[in-house]
Amino acid sequence: MTETPAALEMLKVSKSFPGTLAVNKVSFSVKAGEVHALVGENGAGKSTLMKILAGSYPDYTGEVRIKGKSVILHSPVTARENGIGMIYQELSLARPISVAENLLAGRLPLIKGTPLVNWKAVEKEAQSLLVRVGLERLDIRIPISEISQCEAQLVEIAKVLGSSPSVLVMDEPTSALSSAEVERLFGIIKQLKSQGIAIAYISHHLQEIFEIADSITVMRDGRHVTTCGINEVTSGKIVELMVGKNISEFYSPRQPVIGEESLRLEHITRYGFFHDINLAVRRGEILGVCGLAGAGRTELARSLVGVDPLDGGELYLEGKKITIRAMSEAIEKGIVYLTESRKTDGLALGLTVEDNSLACIIPLLSRGPFYSPRRNRKKVVELIKLLAIYPPQADLPIRNLSGGNQQKVLMAKWIAAAPRVMILDEPTRGVDIGAKMILHEAITGLAAKGTAVILFTSDLPEMSGLCDRVMIMRQGHIIGEIDKANISEGSLLLAANGEGEFVA
């Protein structure tokens, strides 16, 4: 009896970039109705492998087979024609246009015999796609810019499902989702499995992989390490295969030296987002702000550095009242903000690692009106070494780096500024375990040197492992505080939901 071929087979596939062999003779396959997890550190080659499958890198070597048939994927159009759907970590939605237009981008139905769009047909199909991801109440006429990041992630998934793929690649699909939306996504994945769709699932969240995957492949340094059933491996073993360290070493104990008050907020308000916020952070302290999606955390972070306006309240830096109307003023005062959207707000993708790393301190490194990049190369080399940025090339365009290494460059940019206060918004979202460890070491290193750190993160183990105190934020208000002795994933989750003994 002839065995049914896998829905997807990639055989000895390779892809090179200038100076880097990103994927080295990797074989990977997914059966129909299977979720196959693909894991590895940032830079391991997994996203490059999937972009080959999506037709983004036509100059690969090796063979790709879809349902046993050899195909050449020389463009995204070819990939879609062969039943391949790709959901990227960085959303591909056009923010100025409507939800409906995004869902049917490139295939808007026309009125028969005319070049005019059939808007009734657009609305009908768009609505049916939203039902598949549980967003039936979303107004399909509003632009993407007016919906939340969580909703946008689900719209992206619905958009790809509209092409009826037989092979679906999900690259960090939960990176912007709340816990309830993650459960909704897992329900969608189970439905797709029952329909015989093959799913390649990339994630750095091991608990997700053990919940949703049937099998797992580990990559490292562009090579295939192992493939096995999900029941044949433990999370500790996966970590060891990825980075060579045991997961128990992940959060090393800190002995913080906490000094005088650095930044204080009194009755800070932005109408409709957060109200009457009072908190203070001290030198050498890592203060967490915990809350569910929609609690107002990101909005608070942005307003503290002048990206968005404040409607009331006062800020004090080292006891002196300050006013911040723009990000440039915050930087001048020693307050920096690492945004959750590195590609949209944090980095200049067309510039190099060096340009991005030194962007905030060019005036300090110049002699009068003259700036010489060569003179400051030593500083960049130090930052590359400190954060293990790979490839370690100062002149490499930032867009050529993996997501985790881009995040390291974003951290390097703010470390170079020697801040008094660092505000971190999801600093390790979408990065692998190895990169996360390096970023954690950078954060604790800054605190050890006296920087006051405010950490906004939805990663509860991260908040529990790093923070000296945690403020609980819910529906735009601070509702309680948890001290170091009582911080745990359980206490944080209860408090974020408005429950537990630490809620005022």
C-alpha positions as CSV (number, residue, x, y, z in Angstrom):
1,M,0.0,0.0,0.0
2,T,1.4,3.4,-1.1
3,E,1.9,5.8,1.7
4,T,0.2,9.2,1.3
5,P,2.8,11.9,0.8
6,A,3.2,14.7,3.3
7,A,1.3,17.9,2.7
8,L,4.7,19.7,2.8
9,E,8.3,18.4,2.3
10,M,11.4,20.6,2.2
11,L,14.4,18.5,1.3
12,K,18.0,19.7,1.9
13,V,17.0,23.3,1.5
14,S,19.7,26.0,1.8
15,K,19.8,29.8,1.6
16,S,22.7,32.2,1.9
17,F,23.0,35.9,2.5
18,P,26.2,37.9,2.1
19,G,28.6,36.5,4.6
20,T,26.0,34.2,6.2
21,L,24.7,30.7,5.5
22,A,21.3,31.2,7.1
23,V,19.8,27.8,6.2
24,N,22.2,24.8,5.7
25,K,20.6,21.7,4.0
26,V,17.6,21.6,6.2
27,S,14.8,19.0,5.7
28,F,11.4,19.6,7.2
29,S,8.0,18.1,6.6
30,V,4.4,18.5,7.8
31,K,1.5,16.0,7.3
32,A,-2.0,16.9,6.5
33,G,-3.9,17.6,9.8
34,E,-0.7,18.0,11.8
35,V,0.7,20.9,13.8
36,H,4.5,20.7,13.5
37,A,6.4,23.2,15.7
38,L,9.6,24.8,14.5
39,V,11.8,26.2,17.3
40,G,15.3,27.6,17.7
41,E,17.1,30.8,18.7
42,N,16.7,34.0,16.8
43,G,19.1,33.6,13.9
44,A,18.7,29.8,13.9
45,G,17.2,30.0,10.4
46,K,13.6,29.0,11.1
47,S,11.9,32.2,9.8
48,T,14.2,32.2,6.7
49,L,13.2,28.6,6.0
50,M,9.5,29.6,6.2
51,K,10.1,32.7,4.0
52,I,11.5,30.4,1.4
53,L,8.3,28.4,1.6
54,A,6.3,31.7,1.2
55,G,8.2,32.6,-2.0
56,S,10.1,35.5,-0.5
57,Y,13.5,34.0,-1.2
58,P,13.5,32.5,-4.7
59,D,17.3,31.9,-4.8
60,Y,17.3,28.9,-2.5
61,T,18.7,25.5,-3.2
62,G,17.1,22.1,-2.5
63,E,13.6,20.8,-3.2
64,V,10.1,21.7,-2.0
65,R,7.2,19.3,-2.5
66,I,3.5,20.0,-2.0
67,K,1.5,16.8,-1.6
68,G,4.3,14.9,-3.3
69,K,4.7,17.2,-6.3
70,S,7.9,19.1,-6.7
71,V,7.3,22.9,-6.9
72,I,9.5,25.9,-7.5
73,L,8.6,28.8,-5.2
74,H,9.9,31.9,-7.0
75,S,7.3,34.4,-5.7
76,P,4.6,34.9,-3.0
77,V,2.0,34.5,-5.8
78,T,3.4,31.1,-6.7
79,A,3.4,30.1,-3.1
80,R,-0.3,31.1,-2.7
81,E,-1.1,29.3,-6.0
82,N,0.4,26.1,-4.5
83,G,-1.8,26.4,-1.3
84,I,0.7,28.0,1.0
85,G,-0.5,30.6,3.5
86,M,1.9,32.7,5.7
87,I,1.0,34.5,8.8
88,Y,4.0,36.7,9.7
89,Q,4.9,37.9,13.2
90,E,5.1,41.5,11.8
91,L,1.6,42.2,10.4
92,S,1.3,42.8,6.7
93,L,-2.0,44.8,7.0
94,A,-2.4,48.3,5.4
95,R,-3.3,50.5,8.3
96,P,-5.1,53.4,6.4
97,I,-7.7,51.2,4.7
98,S,-10.6,49.2,6.0
99,V,-10.7,45.8,7.6
100,A,-12.7,44.5,4.7
101,E,-10.3,45.8,2.1
102,N,-7.4,44.2,4.0
103,L,-9.1,40.9,4.2
104,L,-9.7,40.7,0.5
105,A,-6.5,42.6,-0.6
106,G,-5.5,41.5,-4.2
107,R,-8.7,39.7,-4.8
108,L,-11.5,42.2,-4.4
109,P,-14.6,40.9,-6.3
110,L,-15.8,43.0,-9.2
111,I,-19.3,43.7,-10.6
112,K,-19.6,41.4,-13.6
113,G,-18.5,43.0,-16.8
114,T,-17.2,46.2,-15.1
115,P,-14.0,47.3,-13.4
116,L,-16.1,48.4,-10.3
117,V,-15.7,46.7,-6.9
118,N,-18.7,44.7,-5.8
119,W,-18.9,46.1,-2.2
120,K,-21.8,43.9,-1.2
121,A,-19.8,40.8,-2.1
122,V,-16.8,42.3,-0.3
123,E,-18.8,42.8,2.9
124,K,-20.4,39.4,2.8
125,E,-17.1,37.5,2.4
126,A,-15.2,39.8,4.9
127,Q,-17.9,39.1,7.5
128,S,-17.7,35.4,7.0
129,L,-13.9,35.5,7.4
130,L,-14.2,37.4,10.7
131,V,-16.6,34.8,12.0
132,R,-13.9,32.2,11.5
133,V,-11.6,34.0,14.0
134,G,-14.3,35.1,16.4
135,L,-14.4,38.8,15.4
136,E,-18.0,38.8,14.0
137,R,-18.8,42.0,16.0
138,L,-15.9,44.0,14.5
139,D,-16.9,46.8,12.1
140,I,-15.5,45.8,8.7
141,R,-15.7,49.4,7.5
142,I,-13.2,51.0,9.9
143,P,-9.5,51.3,9.1
144,I,-7.0,48.9,10.6
145,S,-5.4,51.9,12.4
146,E,-8.5,52.1,14.6
147,I,-8.5,48.5,15.9
148,S,-6.3,47.0,18.7
149,Q,-3.1,45.1,18.0
150,C,-4.9,41.9,19.2
151,E,-7.7,42.4,16.8
152,A,-5.3,43.2,14.0
153,Q,-3.5,39.9,14.6
154,L,-6.7,38.0,14.2
155,V,-7.6,40.0,11.1
156,E,-4.3,38.9,9.6
157,I,-5.1,35.3,10.3
158,A,-8.5,35.7,8.8
159,K,-7.0,37.3,5.7
160,V,-4.7,34.3,5.1
161,L,-7.5,31.8,5.7
162,G,-9.4,33.6,2.9
163,S,-7.0,32.0,0.4
164,S,-8.0,28.5,1.5
165,P,-4.4,27.3,2.1
166,S,-3.5,23.6,2.4
167,V,-0.3,24.4,4.2
168,L,-0.4,27.2,6.8
169,V,2.7,28.8,8.4
170,M,2.2,30.7,11.7
171,D,5.2,32.7,12.8
172,E,4.7,33.8,16.4
173,P,0.9,34.2,15.9
174,T,0.2,34.8,19.6
175,S,2.8,37.6,20.1
176,A,0.1,40.3,20.3
177,L,-2.8,38.2,21.7
178,S,-4.3,38.2,25.2
179,S,-4.7,34.8,27.0
180,A,-8.3,34.6,26.0
181,E,-7.5,35.3,22.4
182,V,-4.7,32.7,22.5
183,E,-7.3,30.1,23.5
184,R,-9.6,31.3,20.7
185,L,-6.7,30.9,18.2
186,F,-6.0,27.4,19.5
187,G,-9.6,26.6,18.9
188,I,-9.2,27.8,15.3
189,I,-6.1,25.7,14.8
190,K,-7.9,22.6,16.0
191,Q,-10.7,23.3,13.5
192,L,-8.1,23.7,10.7
193,K,-6.4,20.4,11.7
194,S,-9.8,18.6,11.5
195,Q,-10.1,20.0,7.9
196,G,-6.8,18.4,7.0
197,I,-4.7,21.6,6.8
198,A,-1.0,21.2,7.6
199,I,0.3,23.8,10.0
200,A,3.9,24.8,10.6
201,Y,4.0,26.7,13.9
202,I,6.9,28.9,15.0
203,S,6.8,30.1,18.6
204,H,9.2,30.9,21.5
205,H,6.5,30.0,24.0
206,L,7.2,26.4,25.0
207,Q,3.9,26.0,26.9
208,E,2.0,26.9,23.7
209,I,4.0,24.3,21.7
210,F,3.2,21.5,24.2
211,E,-0.5,22.4,24.1
212,I,-1.0,22.7,20.4
213,A,1.8,20.8,18.5
214,D,1.9,17.1,17.4
215,S,5.6,17.1,16.6
216,I,8.6,19.4,16.9
217,T,11.8,20.3,15.0
218,V,14.7,22.1,16.6
219,M,17.1,24.2,14.5
220,R,20.4,25.8,15.5
221,D,22.9,27.9,13.5
222,G,21.0,27.2,10.3
223,R,21.0,23.5,10.7
224,H,18.4,20.8,11.6
225,V,19.1,19.4,15.1
226,T,16.3,17.0,15.7
227,T,12.7,16.1,14.9
228,C,10.5,14.1,17.2
229,G,7.0,13.7,18.6
230,I,5.9,16.3,21.1
231,N,5.4,13.5,23.7
232,E,9.1,12.4,23.3
233,V,10.7,15.6,24.6
234,T,10.5,17.9,27.6
235,S,10.8,21.7,27.8
236,G,14.1,21.4,29.5
237,K,15.5,19.2,26.7
238,I,14.2,21.7,24.1
239,V,16.0,24.5,25.8
240,E,19.2,22.5,26.0
241,L,19.1,21.7,22.3
242,M,18.4,25.3,21.4
243,V,20.9,27.2,23.6
244,G,23.0,24.7,25.6
245,K,21.6,25.8,29.0
246,N,19.1,24.2,31.4
247,I,15.8,26.1,31.8
248,S,16.5,26.2,35.6
249,E,19.3,28.7,34.9
250,F,17.0,31.1,33.2
251,Y,16.3,33.6,36.1
252,S,19.3,34.0,38.3
253,P,18.8,35.5,41.7
254,R,19.4,39.3,42.1
255,Q,20.6,41.2,45.1
256,P,19.5,44.7,44.1
257,V,20.9,47.9,45.7
258,I,17.9,50.2,45.6
259,G,18.7,53.9,46.1
260,E,16.8,57.2,46.2
261,E,13.6,58.0,44.3
262,S,14.2,58.5,40.6
263,L,10.8,59.1,38.9
264,R,7.5,59.8,40.5
265,L,4.1,60.1,39.0
266,E,1.3,62.0,40.7
267,H,-2.3,61.8,39.5
268,I,-1.2,61.2,35.9
269,T,-4.2,61.0,33.5
270,R,-5.0,60.6,29.9
271,Y,-8.7,60.7,29.3
272,G,-10.1,57.4,28.0
273,F,-6.9,55.5,28.6
274,F,-5.6,55.8,32.2
275,H,-6.7,57.8,35.2
276,D,-5.1,59.2,38.4
277,I,-2.0,57.1,38.2
278,N,0.4,57.4,41.2
279,L,3.6,55.5,41.4
280,A,7.3,56.0,42.1
281,V,10.4,54.0,41.0
282,R,13.8,54.3,42.7
283,R,17.4,54.0,41.4
284,G,18.5,50.4,40.9
285,E,14.9,49.1,41.1
286,I,13.0,47.1,38.5
287,L,9.3,48.1,38.9
288,G,6.8,46.0,37.1
289,V,3.4,47.2,35.8
290,C,1.1,44.2,35.3
291,G,-2.2,44.2,33.6
292,L,-4.3,42.4,31.0
293,A,-4.6,43.6,27.3
294,G,-6.5,46.9,27.3
295,A,-5.4,47.9,30.9
296,G,-3.7,51.0,29.5
297,R,-0.1,49.9,30.1
298,T,1.3,50.9,26.6
299,E,-0.7,54.1,26.6
300,L,0.9,55.0,30.0
301,A,4.4,54.2,28.8
302,R,4.0,56.4,25.7
303,S,2.6,59.3,27.6
304,L,5.4,59.3,30.1
305,V,7.9,60.1,27.3
306,G,5.8,62.6,25.4
307,V,4.8,60.3,22.5
308,D,1.1,60.8,23.5
309,P,-0.2,63.8,25.5
310,L,-1.1,63.9,29.1
311,D,-4.4,65.5,30.3
312,G,-3.4,66.0,33.9
313,G,-1.0,65.1,36.7
314,E,2.6,65.8,37.4
315,L,6.0,64.2,36.9
316,Y,9.0,64.5,39.2
317,L,12.5,63.4,38.3
318,E,14.9,63.1,41.2
319,G,12.6,65.4,43.2
320,K,12.3,68.1,40.6
321,K,9.0,68.8,38.7
322,I,9.4,68.2,34.9
323,T,7.3,68.6,31.8
324,I,7.8,66.3,28.8
325,R,6.1,67.3,25.6
326,A,8.1,65.2,23.1
327,M,10.3,62.1,23.1
328,S,13.4,64.3,22.5
329,E,12.7,66.1,25.7
330,A,12.5,62.8,27.6
331,I,15.8,61.6,26.2
332,E,17.5,64.9,27.2
333,K,16.3,64.3,30.7
334,G,17.6,60.8,30.7
335,I,14.2,59.0,30.3
336,V,14.1,56.5,27.5
337,Y,11.4,54.2,26.1
338,L,11.9,50.8,24.4
339,T,8.7,50.4,22.4
340,E,6.8,47.2,21.8
341,S,6.8,47.9,18.1
342,R,10.5,47.8,17.1
343,K,9.9,47.9,13.3
344,T,7.2,50.6,13.4
345,D,8.6,52.9,16.1
346,G,11.9,51.7,17.4
347,L,14.4,51.2,14.6
348,A,15.3,52.7,11.2
349,L,15.3,49.5,9.1
350,G,17.1,51.1,6.2
351,L,20.1,52.1,8.4
352,T,22.9,50.0,9.8
353,V,23.5,48.4,13.2
354,E,25.9,51.2,14.0
355,D,23.5,54.0,12.9
356,N,20.7,52.6,15.0
357,S,22.8,51.9,18.1
358,L,24.2,55.5,18.2
359,A,21.1,57.3,17.0
360,C,20.4,59.0,20.3
361,I,23.9,60.0,21.2
362,I,25.3,61.4,18.0
363,P,25.6,64.9,19.4
364,L,27.6,63.6,22.4
365,L,29.9,61.7,20.0
366,S,30.5,64.6,17.7
367,R,33.2,67.3,17.7
368,G,31.4,70.5,17.1
369,P,29.3,70.1,14.0
370,F,31.3,67.1,12.8
371,Y,30.4,63.5,13.2
372,S,32.8,60.7,12.2
373,P,31.4,57.2,12.3
374,R,34.8,55.6,12.4
375,R,35.7,57.5,15.6
376,N,32.8,55.9,17.4
377,R,33.2,52.4,16.1
378,K,34.6,51.2,19.5
379,K,31.4,52.1,21.2
380,V,29.4,50.0,18.7
381,V,31.8,47.0,19.0
382,E,31.3,47.1,22.8
383,L,27.5,47.1,22.4
384,I,27.6,44.3,19.9
385,K,29.7,42.2,22.3
386,L,27.6,43.1,25.3
387,L,24.3,41.9,23.7
388,A,25.8,39.2,21.5
389,I,24.3,40.7,18.4
390,Y,24.6,38.4,15.4
391,P,26.1,38.7,12.8
392,P,28.6,41.0,14.7
393,Q,28.9,43.5,11.9
394,A,28.4,47.2,12.6
395,D,27.8,48.1,9.0
396,L,25.1,45.5,8.4
397,P,21.6,46.9,7.5
398,I,19.3,46.3,10.4
399,R,16.6,44.7,8.1
400,N,19.0,41.9,7.5
401,L,19.0,40.8,11.1
402,S,16.6,38.3,12.7
403,G,13.9,39.7,14.9
404,G,15.7,38.8,18.1
405,N,18.9,40.5,17.0
406,Q,16.9,43.6,15.9
407,Q,15.5,43.7,19.5
408,K,19.1,43.5,20.8
409,V,20.0,46.5,18.7
410,L,17.0,48.4,20.0
411,M,18.2,47.6,23.6
412,A,21.7,48.7,22.6
413,K,20.4,52.0,21.4
414,W,19.0,52.8,24.8
415,I,21.9,51.4,26.8
416,A,24.2,53.7,24.8
417,A,22.1,56.7,26.1
418,A,23.1,55.8,29.7
419,P,19.6,56.5,31.0
420,R,18.4,57.6,34.4
421,V,15.1,55.9,33.8
422,M,14.4,53.1,31.3
423,I,10.8,52.3,30.4
424,L,10.4,48.9,28.7
425,D,7.3,47.8,26.9
426,E,7.3,44.1,26.1
427,P,11.1,44.0,25.7
428,T,11.3,40.3,24.9
429,R,8.1,39.8,22.8
430,G,8.8,37.4,19.9
431,V,12.4,36.6,20.8
432,D,13.9,33.2,21.6
433,I,15.0,31.9,24.9
434,G,18.7,32.7,24.3
435,A,18.0,36.3,23.2
436,K,15.6,36.7,26.2
437,M,18.4,35.7,28.6
438,I,20.8,38.2,27.1
439,L,18.1,41.0,27.2
440,H,17.4,40.1,30.9
441,E,21.1,40.4,31.7
442,A,21.1,43.8,30.1
443,I,18.1,45.0,32.1
444,T,19.5,43.7,35.4
445,G,22.9,45.2,34.5
446,L,21.4,48.6,34.0
447,A,19.6,48.4,37.3
448,A,22.8,47.4,39.0
449,K,24.4,50.6,37.7
450,G,21.6,52.7,39.2
451,T,19.1,53.0,36.4
452,A,15.5,53.0,37.5
453,V,13.6,50.5,35.3
454,I,9.8,50.3,34.7
455,L,8.9,47.1,33.0
456,F,5.6,46.6,31.2
457,T,5.2,43.0,30.1
458,S,2.5,40.4,29.6
459,D,5.1,37.6,30.2
460,L,4.3,36.6,33.8
461,P,7.4,34.5,34.3
462,E,9.5,37.4,33.1
463,M,7.8,39.9,35.5
464,S,8.0,37.4,38.4
465,G,11.7,36.7,37.7
466,L,12.9,40.3,37.2
467,C,10.8,42.7,39.3
468,D,11.5,44.0,42.8
469,R,7.9,45.3,43.0
470,V,4.8,45.1,40.8
471,M,2.0,47.6,40.4
472,I,-1.3,46.1,39.2
473,M,-3.1,48.0,36.4
474,R,-6.7,47.3,35.5
475,Q,-9.0,49.3,33.2
476,G,-6.8,52.4,33.3
477,H,-6.3,52.4,37.1
478,I,-3.6,51.2,39.5
479,I,-5.5,48.8,41.8
480,G,-2.8,47.3,44.0
481,E,0.8,46.5,44.6
482,I,2.7,43.3,45.2
483,D,6.1,43.2,47.0
484,K,9.0,41.0,46.0
485,A,8.3,38.3,48.6
486,N,4.8,37.8,47.2
487,I,5.4,38.0,43.4
488,S,4.5,34.8,41.6
489,E,2.8,34.0,38.3
490,G,-0.3,33.0,40.2
491,S,-0.5,36.2,42.3
492,L,0.1,38.4,39.2
493,L,-2.6,36.6,37.2
494,L,-5.2,36.9,40.0
495,A,-4.4,40.5,40.6
496,A,-4.6,41.4,36.9
497,N,-8.1,40.0,36.9
498,G,-9.1,42.1,39.9
499,E,-8.8,39.3,42.4
500,G,-6.5,38.2,45.2
501,E,-5.4,39.7,48.5
502,F,-3.1,42.4,46.9
503,V,-5.9,44.2,45.2
504,A,-6.9,47.4,47.0
